[in-house]
Amino acid sequence: MASPRIKFPHVKRYKLFIFWSAIILAFTVFFDTNIMAQSSFKQYLRSLRWTPIPVGVGLALIAFQQFRHTRKREAARLGQVDPCDCLADEWEVEAYKLLPLRQFSKAWGWVNGLELPEWSRKSVLGLYVRTFGCNMAEAEVEDLGKYRCLSELFRRSLKEGARPIDPSAALVSPADGKIMSFGTVNCGALDQVKGVSYSLRKFLGPNCWSAGGPMVVTKRDDDDCFHRTCLSDGENNALYQCVVYLAPGDYHRFHSCVDWKVAFRRHFPGELLSVNPSIAAWVRDLFVLNERVSYVGKWKYGFFSMTAVGATNVGSIQVYFDEELKTNDASTRKTVFRDKYFDDRLVELSRGSAFGEFNLGSTIVLVFEAPKGTKACVEVGQQVRMGQALFRIPHSYVGKTLDETQHQGPQR
């Protein structure tokens, strides 16, 4: 019989901080106030005969742990084990959050912005291109010597026509990347990866887009209620979601995937945990914990939102029409979220129009209202390119090829 897993449901970050601070303080006081004890302790350490384990044994232990981890993931994929059994305990997540990921991301951003000498650019940037498989043939500037720093290479623009917009799709991919999850939003829960979900209410925050003003839902049982408030036509429409993960070698700009109007922006300071698919399958509520910027508005079928999620080394999210946005900024960390309304100047975006950019790679989460029966054109794990069809709506003008539309004749 397997032993029960120990869980610490009430562990908080400040408790871990106090615990380690107390340990460090205790050792500091002990060594500063008792010189004889300090000397004896050093002599004791010198007297120890350290016998490292053979390299082969160490590699075998690492291989065994990786084998167990892989077996567990595979069992979860086949349905033999509950995917939730593979999730990190709360104390593990809290320990992960204690790492100085924001400072590390700022340092990485500084390194990325360093101007490289011209003689070193092709070799340094070429190493990155080969490591992550960047396709420079489709870049607007193919010559690596023209990029002054790594940051410029990450945020490179593409040649005109390199990403054609699929005319048959109601909704196209906002970026190059991998599909992590897609489908309908059931009972207010979004899929982070298969078998791991998180709350729509926690992800988007209080409902300020429905009639009647802000709606603050406090009870966990009211997630489904929050879900329904996002629908303008609950009888004929449903909520859908799609998550696109941008790897380091992908094109790092993202675009609008439909014609829509942006009403407001909500910025959650949050953490900068990695959004790599393996971490997304390990950390519960990863997208709720991380820093993110949600843009909410309407398209022809009702509610539409597009959220850029930050990650380790991706502390900077730039949105072209929102110059006031500042991410990974110390002044915003004490707030749960900050809203900005675009009432003074209406923001209208068309399919394929430039939206913003990441430094390195991250994730785009789409949550939108569409008629029931809307079909996805992708599969989980599939690589997509910006402009590629994600969803098609039956019996609509959008969703048919140009030839089919002409053959059918004008719609009345």
N, C-alpha and C positions, 0 to 999 in steps of 0.2 A: 504494500500500500504506500502510495507516494506521500511524503510528508507535506503538510500544508505550508503554503508560502507565507512568509511573515510580511505583513503590510503595516504601513504607518500612515493612516488616513489623515492625521492631523499635523503632520510635519510641515512646518513653515520655513521659509527661507531665513527669517531672522533667528529662529531657533538653532538652525545649523550654524549660522554665523556666530551666535553667542557661544555655542558649544566649542567650536574650533578656536575662537578667541580666548575662551577660558583655558583651554589646553595650552595654547601658546604662552599665555600670561603666567600660568602656573610654572611651566618650565623656565621662563625668563626669571621670575622671582626666585625660584629654587637655585638657579645657577649664579645669580647675582649676589645672593645673600649667604651662600655657603661655598666658599672657595675650596675647602677641603673636599666636599662632596663632588664638586665639579672636577677636581683633579683626579679623585678616585674613579669617577665615571669615565673620564678620558682614558685612564690607565686600563680600566676594565675593557673598553672598546678595543684598545690596542692589543690586549692580550687574546682577544678572540681570534680564532683561526677560521676564516671564511672559506668555505669550500663550495664554489659555484657548481651548479648542476651542469652536466655535459650539454653541449649545444643541441645534440640530437634529442635529448630528453625534453628540453625546452620547446623545440619545434614540434615534438610529438604532442606536448600538452596543448600548445596553441592549435594544432591541427584537430585535436580531439574536441576542444571547445567549439571550434568553427563547425565541426561535423555535427555536434549536438544542436547548434543553432540552426544549421541548414535543415537537419531532419525535422526540427520543430516547425520551421516555416513551411516546409513541404507538406507536413501533416496537416497544418492549418489550411493550406491551399486545397488539399484533397478533401477537406471536411472531416478529417479524423480527429482534429483537435480544434477547440474553439479559438478563433484568431485572437480573442481577448486575452487568452492565456500567454500570448507572446508579447503582450504590452508591458512596458516598464511600470514598476511600482511608483507610487507617488514620491517616495523618498529618493528614488533614482532620478526622477525628473527634476526634483528640487536641487539635487547635487549637480546635475547637468546645468541648471540655470545659474548656479553660483560661479561658473567659469566666466572669465572676463571677455565674453564674446563681443560686446560692443566695442571695447577698447581694441580688441584684436581686429575687428572690422574696420575701425578708423585707421589703425596702423596699416592694414592692407590697402585701404583706399589711398593713403599717403604714398605707399610704395607704387601703386598703380599709376599715380599721377606724376611720378618722377620722370623728367625728360631724359631719354636715353641718348647717348652720343650716337651720331649718325653711323659710325663704323660698327656699332654693336647691335643695331636695330634688327637687321635681318637674321642674325644668329639667335638673339634672345627671343624675339617675337616668333621666329621660325620654329623654335623649340616648342612654344605654346601651341602653335598651329598644328604641328605634327602630333603633339601629345593628345590634343582634344579633337583632332580631325576637322578643323575649320576649313570650309570650302571657300578659298580666297578667289576662285574664278568668278564667283557671283558677286563679289564685293565691288562697290563703286570704285574704290582705290585698291588695286591688286598688289601694288608695290609695297612691301613691308617697310621699306626704307622711308616711306612717306608718313608713317605713324610715329609720332613723337614719344608716345608712352603706351603702356599696356592698356590703360583706360580707353584710349582712342581706338585701339584694336577691338576691345570688348564691344564698344558702342558703334562699330562700323555701320555705315549705310550700304545698301545693296543697289545694284544696277537697276535702272528702270525696266519694269517688266519681269524682274526675277521672281516676283511673287504675284502671279495673276490671281484675281479674285474670282472664285467660282460663281457664275451667274445663276446657277440652279439651286443654290443653298439659301435657306432663310437666315442661317447664322454660320459664319466662317471662323476659322481659327484665328485668335488674336496674335499668335506668335508661333515661332518654330519651337518644337518641344515634343514631349511624350505625354500621352493621355494617361493620367493616373486614375481617374474615375469619371463616370458620367451617368446620367439617368434622371429619374424623377426624384423630387424631394418628398419623402414620406414622413408625415407626422413631425415636421419641423427638424428632421435630421439630415445632414449632408454626409456623403461618403468621402472620407479622407483617402483611404485606399479600401480595397475589398475587405469587408468584415470589420472595419474600424470607422466609426461615425463620430460626428460632433454636432453641436446644437447650432441651428441657423440663428436663433435668438442671440446666442452669445457671440456668434461670428459677426453679425451685422449691427448688433446693439439695438437700442430703443427705436421703435417704428415712428419715424417723423415724416413719412411720405404718404401715409393714408389720411383720409379725411378725418377731422376731429382732433388733430394735433398729435403730440408724442404719445406713444403707447409703451408703458414700462411694464414688462411682464416679469414677475419676481419668482413665481413658482415653477418648478421643473415640469410639472404636469401641464403647464400652459404653453409648451413649445408648439403644440399643434394649433392652438389658438393664434399664436404669433404667425405661424405658417399661413393661416387663412387670411390674415390681415394684409398680406403681401399681394393677394390675388384681387384684381379688379373685376373678374368674372369667374367666380368659383364654380359655376355650373358647367361651363364649357372649356375652361382653361385649367392648366396644372402648372406647378413650379418645376423647373428643370435645372440641373446643375452640370458643370463640366470643369475639371481641373487639368490644367496644362502645366507641366514641369519643364523649365528651361535649364538644360545642362550647360556647363561652362563653355562648351564648344559651339553652342547654338548662337544664332542671330539674336542679339539682346534687346532689340527694340520691340515694342508691342503696339498693336493697332486696334482700332475699333472694329468689332466683328459684325455690327449691324448699323442701320441708320437709327439714331436715337438722340434724345435730348437729356442732358445731365442736369439734375436738379440741385444736388449738393454732394459734398465730399465729407467723409468721416475718417479721421486719422486716429488709429490706435497705436500708441508708442510701443508697447509690448516688448517681447524678447527678440533675439536674433539667433534662434536655434536653426540648425541645418534642416532643409526641407528635402534632402535626398530621399528617394523612395524608401530606402531601408530604414531611415529615421522616422519617416511618416508612418511606417508600419509598426514602429516601436513606441513612439510617444503619443499618448492619447491627447486629443484636443490640440494638436500641434499648431494648426492654423488659427486657433483661438488664442493661443499663448503668444504667437509671434507678432511683431510689428506689421501692420498692414494699412493700406489706404483703399477705402471703398468709395467708389463713385456710383451714385444711385440716381436713376431717372426713369424715363418711359420710352418704349418703342411702340410700334403699331399694335402690338398685342397686349400691352400693359407694362407691368413692373419689369425693370431691367437693372442689374447691378454688375459691376466689373471691379474686382478687387485684386490689387497687386500686393503680394505677400513678401515681406522681407525675409532675409536669411543670413546666416553667417557669411561674412565678406560681402554682403549685399545690403549694407546699411544705408545706401543712397538709392532712393527711388525718385526719378525725375518725371514729372508730367508736364507736357509742353504748354498746355493752356492754363496751368495752375502754378504760377511762379511763386506764390506764397508758401507752398508746401516745403517743409523741411523735415527730413527723416533722420533717425539716429541723432537727435538733437537733445542735449541735456535739459533744455528749458521745457520740454513737453513730457518728460518721463513721469512726473507726479500726477498727470491727468489720466483718467481712464480713456477718454477719447476727446477729440475736438472736431466740431462741425464747421463747415463753411458752406453758405448758400450762394447760388449763382443767380439770384433773382435780378441783380443789377445788370448782368449781361448774359443772355441766354447762350448756353454752350450746345451747339448742334454738331453732331459728328456723323459722318457717313462711313459706310463699310470700306475698310481698308485705309482710312485716314490715320495719320500718325497720332499716337496717343502719348507714349512715354518710353522710358528706357530704364533698364537695370544696370548696375555694375556687377559683372560676372554673370550669375544666373539665379533664377528663383522660380516663382509660381504665380499663375493667373487663375483666379477662381471666378467662374461665371455662374450667376443665379438669375434666372429669368422666367417670365410668364409666357406661356405659349399654348395654343390649342391642344386639347387632348388628342393623342394619336401622333404627335410629333415624333419623328423617327431620327435616331442617331445614325451617323454615317461612319462612325469610328468604333474601335475596340480598345479595351484597356491594354496599355503597353504599346500601342501603335505610335509610331513617329509621325508627326504632322508638320506641315509648313504653313506659315501665315497665308491666309486666303483660301485654304483648303476647306471643303465643306465639313461642318460638324453636325448640323441638324437640318432636316428637311420637313416642311409642313405640308401634309397632303391637301389637295384641292385648293391650292393657292397659286397666284401668279409666280411668286418666288417659290422655287422648288421644282420648276420645269426648265428644261433647256430652251435655248432660243428657238431651235427648230420646232420643238413641240408647241411652243407658244404661238408661233406663226401658223402652224398647221391647224391649231384649234380656232384661231381667229380671235378678234377682240372680245374681251370679257365684258359682260353687261351687268 
